[in-house]
Amino acid sequence: METISWDDFQKIELRVGTIIQVEDFPQAHKPAYKLSIDFGEEIGTKKSSAQITNLYSKEELLGRQVICVLNFPIKQIGPFQSEVLTTGFEALDGVVLIQPERPVSNGLRLA
C-alpha cells in the first residue's frame, strides 16, 4: 500500500450531499443510476453516475445522504457528464454506499 501525506489527503474534497433525484441510466455499459445530489447553498446540486442498482432501488435512494469526491474532473459517461464520484465499497453483491451515521448539513467536508 502506498502511503500519502496529510497534505495529499487534504486535497481530496470529500463532502456530504443528499440525493434529490434518481433516474435510470439505460445508456451506461453497466447498470447504473443518474443521481442529482444537493451539496447545500455554497456548492449547489451536482450530478453523478453510480453503479449501485444491485443493492438500491430508486425509491430508497431519495433523501439518502452520501459521501462524494467533488474535485475529480468531470467524467463523460455516454451522453451523461458525471460531476462527482459517489463513494462506496465493492462488496460481493454490489457497491455499498458510504454515508454518515446520522444526518449532517449538506456540503460538510470530511474531517
Sequence and secondary structure as in RCSB ss.txt:
>XXXX:A:sequence
METISWDDFQKIELRVGTIIQVEDFPQAHKPAYKLSIDFGEEIGTKKSSAQITNLYSKEELLGRQVICVLNFPIK
QIGPFQSEVLTTGFEALDGVVLIQPERPVSNGLRLA
>XXXX:A:secstr
     HHHHHTS EEEEEEEEEEE TTSSS  EEEEEE  TTT EEEEEE  TTT  HHHHTT EEEEE SS  E
EETTEEE SEE EEEETTEEEE   SS   TT B  
